[in-house]
Amino acid sequence: MAEIAIEKLDDLRFRIPRNESAGMRTDVIVYANAALLEHIRRDQSLVQAMNVATLPGIVGPSLAMPDIHQGYGFPIGGIAAMDIETGVVSPGGVGFDINCGVRLARSTLQESDVRPRLKALIDQIFRDVPCGVGTEGRMNIGRGQIDDVLRRGARAVIERGFGEPRDAEFAEEGGALKGALPEKVSDRAKERGAPQLGTLGSGNHFLEVQFVERVHDRTAAQALGIEEKQVVVLIHSGSRGLGHQVCTDYVALMNQVMPKYGIKLPDRQLACAPICSEEGQSYLGAMAASANFAWANRQGILHFLRGAFRRIFGDSVRLDLIYDVCHNIAKRETHVVGGKKREVLVHRKGATRAFPPGNPEIPAAYRAIGQPVIIPGSMGTASWVLVGQSGAMEETFGSVCHGAGRVLSRTAVRKGKNAREEQRKLEDQGILVRSETRDGILEELPEAYKDVDEVIEVVHEAGLAKKVARLRPMGVIKG
């Protein structure tokens, strides 16, 4: 294939112009610096972003964040908005892990409190928070109760004793997306998901005990209740087997019905249906139910995490939720397009919502600073807390990156590596790692990812989100 022609707009923005002969209906805009762009060019993610630009009803450009890398149909780190009346919804634009996301909780402890007892804490968390492939949870919410979780999300499990009332307030959408239709989730998906509620999973999912290494914006940090040397915990997980099955079910359905709607695509993985169609509405209802399962799942993990902290540090220790954001979702939102307000369906695939100060969707406690944006890095580097800025609403449908972005496949990064040796290297940096499997460590080594600080610098300098604090890992739990 010929090399993709990319125009430089400025030091942080690049454009792949609309190519009608390739079926593109719009441009692709890439947010990156020159060094990151070289990484991005090495896989098929830009081709995928161009393919997204061929989807019927796309509004504005197909967007690529600096952490973009190759995914299923849509690139991971891609954003696309579709007109509600004429556009399509694509399960590949959300992904197999529906509402994979992160939640960050602040503790009442300092790094100096935790360091002497770090091993005991990490061992306790590893015992208390189930992780790994196919692991069953300890929430005892059976098949008969799962529909309530799919409808009401985090609140459904908080009311059963797995959390505190304020937790739902500090989750995106209040921990439950409207429009959930549990009846559109297959029995197979429910069978897979119900036993896994409250579990971390495997792959790139993790739980990290971190400390606030550096505060960049003291006003925002104060509003979020964090300060330097404070211990925080980041949870990264999603909808487990339930969401995976929902995506599998609807990709198959949409591949069947596309001819009925006269939709032809350059990649079958982009399988889609009109938003207003029966199939499109069914998927959106099942997707919302899966998203609610994911919020309930992260809520359960936080509950068991709190118990582990209390066992080690006593009943007076607190873990208060700062915020929970999803980064695999499709949501109906109103945005200004071409100078006019327009209702669109925003697909965020490996991308985080980043609404600016004053937006009513943000919890009242944070409305003056902007929506918290939580960006995990890799287990040997750092994570970041940002807040959304007006540039995101003006340019990216209120969206930014979701992580560092892979540069090496799981197979490539494992090659020639020894898990125990890599574990020792991390311990030499003051980072304890516990994993159910050898691959859980090797597949997520820091060298598998782009430089998260560089990714953050792009979105900060582009005015999409503002740096608040850099977080350093102390202990990591992996599946």
N, C-alpha and C positions, 0 to 999 in steps of 0.2 A: 504493500500500500504506500502511496506517495506520502511524504512528510506533510503534516498538517501545517497550513499557513496560519501563523498567529501574528496579529498586529499588536504592538505595544501602545497602550493608551497613556499610561504613566508608569512609575516604578512599581506600582502595586496592582495594576489592572491590565489585563490583556484580553484581546477579542479574537474570536474565530468568527468571521463574517458569515452571515446567512448564505447558504449555498442551495439554490433552488433545485439544481440538477441532482443533488443528494437528498432532496425532499425536505430540507430544513425550512421551517416556517419562521425562524428567528435566529438571532446571534447567540453565541456562547460567550459569556463573560467569565474570565478566570481571575481570581484573586490570589496573587502570589508575588514573590520577588523572583529575581532571575535564577537564584540557586534552587529554590523550590520548584520553579517551572521545569528545570532540567530533570529533577526527580519525577515530576508528574508526566513528562513526555515518555518515560520508559515503559509504561504499561498502556492499556487500552482505555484508560479513564476518559481521556479527551474525546476519543471516538464515541464512547458511550454518552458523553454530554452532548455531542452532536446528534446522536440518535434520539435523545430526549427532545431535542429541538424539532423533531419531525412529528411529535404527538399532536393530534387534533385539539384545537382549543387552547394551546399554550399561550400564556399572556406574559409579555416581557421576555427577557432573555432566559436561556437555560444557564443556570449559575453553577460555578465550580469554586468551592472553598479551597484554601491552601492545603488542607489535609486530604484532598481528593485522592482516591485510588480506586482501582477496578472493583466492581461489584457485580451483582446479578441484575442485568438489564440497565438499571440506573447506576451511575458511579456512586460510591460511598463518598460523601462530602458534596453531594449534588442537591440542588433546589430547583423546583419547577412549579409554577403557579398555573392553574387551569381555570378558564372561565366556567362558572357554575352551569350555565345554560348550554354551551357548545363544547365544553371540554370533556376529557376522559379522566378516569381514575385508574392507576396502575399499581397492582400489589408490589411490583418490583421497585416502585418509587417510594415504598415504605420499608420493604425488606422482610426477611423471614423472621427476624426478631422484632415483632411489632412493639413499639414503645420500649425498646432498649433505651435505657437512660441512666442518669446518675442522681444520687441524692447526697447532700453534704450536711453533716451534723457537727455542731461545735460542742466541745466538752468543757467542763469546769476545771480541767487539769492543764498543767503546763508540761512542756517537754521534760523538764527536770523531775517532775513527779513520775512520769511514765518510764523514762529510760531505765531506771534500776529494776523495774518489774515488767519490762517489755516482753521478755520471753514467756513469762507466766500469762500475760494478757493475750499474746498471739496464740498460744496453745489453747487458752480457754475459748477464744473466739472460734478457733478451728474446730473445737468440740461442739460449740453451741450453734454455729451457723452451718447448716448442711450445704455441701458443695460437691461438684463433680457431675459427670454425665449420668442421667437417670436417677439421681438422688431423690429420695422422698423426704418431704418436710415433716414438721411436727405441729402443724396448725390444726390438724384434725377437722378440716372443712371438707365434708364429703360431697359426693355427686349431687345429692339433693339440695345442697346449699350453694353450689358453684354459680348458679344463675344470678343469685343475689350479688355475689362478688363481681360478676361480669357487668351487672347493671350499675353498681354503686362504688366500685373500686375501693380506694383506701378506707373510706368510712365504714364499709361493710365489715372490715376486719378490726378496725379500731373499736367499733361497738361490741365486738366479741372479746375485747380485752387486749388486743395486740397493738397497743399504742396509746397516744394521748390525743385529746380532742384537737389541740392546736396543730397537730401534724398535717392534717388534711388542708388546712388553710395555707400552709407553706409548700404545697405541691402545685405544679402547673395544673390549671383547670380544676383546682381544689381536689385533685387526686381522682377525678372521674370525668371522662369525656362524655358529653351529652350525645344522645342518639344511639346508644348501645342497643344491639338487638341480639341477646343471647340465643334466641331461636335460630339465628343465622350461623351460629357456630356449630360445627358438626359434633356428633356424639364422640367420634374418634378424638377430636381436639380436646373435648372436655375430659375424656378418659386419660389422655396424656397429661393434661395440665393440673387437674385437681390434686393429685398426690404431690406435685412439685411446688405448691404454694409455699413461699417463705424459704426458698433455696436459691443459692447463688448461681449454680450452673457451671459451665466450663468455657473453653475457648478464651476469648479476651475479657470475660467477666471476672471481676475481682472485688475485694474489699481491702481498703488500705487505711491503716492508722498513720496519720500524717501530723506534721506541725507547721504552723504558719512561719515560713522562713523570712518573708519580707512583705511589708505592706507598702503599696504604691499609692493608694488613695485612702488617706486616713478618715475622711468624712464618710466614704462608702463603707469602709471596714467597720467603723463604729456603728453604722446603721445595721450591718450584718451581724454585729456582736462578736467580731474577731479582732485579735491583736497578735503581735509578733510573739513567737514561742508557745502560743496556745495550741493544744492538741485538738485535731478535728478528725473526722472519719468520713471517707468517701466510699459509697456503695455503687457498683456498676453492674446492673443486671437488667433482665427484661421479662418477656412473657413466656419464656421457657418453651416446653413442647407444645403448649396450646397455641401460641402465636405462630410457631413454625408450621403447625398443621393447617391453621387458617390460611396462611399464605400459600401453602401447597395446594389446598383445595381450590382457592380462587384463581390462581395462575392457570390451573387446568381448565376451570370453567370458562375463563375469559379467552383462552386459546380456542375453545370450541365456538364461542359466540361472536368473535371478531368478524368473520365473514358475513354474518347477519347484518352487521352495522357498516359493512363496506370499509373496514379498517385494515390497512396494509402497513406493515412495519418493517424496518430493516433488521430487527432482532426479535425473535419470538419471546425472549425474556422480558420484553416490554409489554407483554400481553395486557390488554386494557379493555374497558367498556365505557360507554358514555356515563357521565356522572348521574344523569337523570334516568338512566335505564334501570330496569328491575335488577339486573346483575350488579350494576354499579352501586345502587343503594343497598343491596344485600351485603356486598363487600364492606362498604363503609360502616354498616351496622355491626358486622362481625369484627372489623378492625377496631372500632371503638370499644367493643366488649373485651377484646384482647388487650388494648391499652389499659383498660381498667384493671384487668388481671395483673398487669405488670406493676401498676401503682400499688396494688394490694400486696404483691410479692415483695417489693422493696420495703413496704411498710412492715411486713412480717420480719424481714431481715433486720431492720432497725430495732424491732422489739427484742429479738434474741441477742443482738449486739449490746443493747442496754443491760441485759441480764449479765452478760460476760463482764462488762465494765464494773458492775456492782459487786460481782463475786471477787474481783481482784482489789478494788479500791473502796468498797463499802457503799452503803445505801445513800450516802450524801452526794455521790457523784451524779452529774446530770449530762445527758446528751440531748441537746435541743436541735431540732431540724432547722437548718438555714433555708434550704430550698431543694426541690426535686424537679428536674427538667427531663423531658424525653428528647431523643434525637433520631427516632425512626417513626414517622407519623405523617398523616395527611389530614389537614384541618381547614375547615371553612373559616375564612377571615376576610375582613374588609380592608382593602389597600387602595392607595391612590395610584392609578395607572393612567398615564397620559393626561394628568391634571384632573382626572375624575375619580370619584370613589367607585370601587367595583368589588363585588363579592367574588372571591376566587377560592379554589381549593389548593392550598399550598402543600406540595409534597416535600417533606424534609427527610432525606435519606442520609444518615450520618451528618446531620446538621441540627443546630440548636436554635430555638427561638430566642430572640434578643431584643425585646421591646424596650423603647426608651423611657426616660422619666416622664411621669404624668399619665402613662397608659393605664386605663381602668382595669386591665387584665392582671396587673401586678398587685400583689398583696399591699395593703395600705402602708405597712411598715417600711416598704421599700420604694414606694411610688416616687419619692423625691430623688432617688439615686438611679433608678432604672432597674430592669429585671435582672436578678442574679443569673449569671451564665457560668456553668461549672464545666471546665474542660480538663479531663484526665489526660495525663501524658503516658509515660511508661513507668514500670515499677522501679527503675533505677534512676529516674530523672526527676520530674516534677509535674504537678498539676497546677491549674490556675483558676482563680475566681475573677470574673469580669462582670461588668454591668452593661446592659444594652445601651446603644446610643442612637441618635436620630438618623445617622447615616444608614443604619440597617433598614429602617422603615423606608427611606428614600431610594435605596438601591437594591436590597436583597430580600424584600418581603419580610423584614424583621428577623433576619436569620444570620448566623455565623457558623463557624466550624464546630466540630464536636470532639476533636482529639488531635493527636499528633499526625495520624495517618501512616499506614504501613508503607515501607519501601522494600521489604523482603517478605516473600511468602513464608508460610509456616514450615514448609519443607526445607526451604533454603536456609532459614535461620537455625534450624535444628542441626544441619549438616556439620559433622565433626565436633559437636559440642557434648560436654559431659555435664549432666544436670547438677551433680554435687559440687563440681568445680565452679560452675556458674553461681550456685547458691552461696558458696564461700566468698566469691568476689563481691556479691551484694552485701554479705555480712560484714566484709571489710569496710564497706561504706556506711555501716550502721543500719542496714536494712535487713530485717529477718523475713524469710519467706517460708510459707507453709503451703504445700500443694498436694492434691490427691494423686497427681501423676507427674512423671518425669516431663512429659510433653507440656504440661501446664506451665512449667518454668521455661523450658527452652523455646516454645513458640512465641513467648511474649517478652523475650529479652530486649533491652533498650535499643540494640542495633537494628531491630526489626522495624523501627519507627523513625519518622522524620524528627527533626529537632523541634520539640514542642514550643520552646521559647521563640524560635523563628516564626512558627505558625502564628503564635499569639501576637508577635510584633506586627505582622501583616494586618490582622483585623483591627488592632489598636490604631496603627498609623492610618489605616483606611477610614477610620471613624465609624466602624461598625459596632465596636464594643470597646470599653475602657478597662485597662488593667487595674485590679484592686489588690490582689495578693497572690504571691507564689507559695505553693505548698510543697513540702518535701516529705517523701515516704519514710516511715520508721519500720513498719511491719506490713506484710502483704499476705493475704489469703487468696489462694487460687484453686479452681477446680481441677 
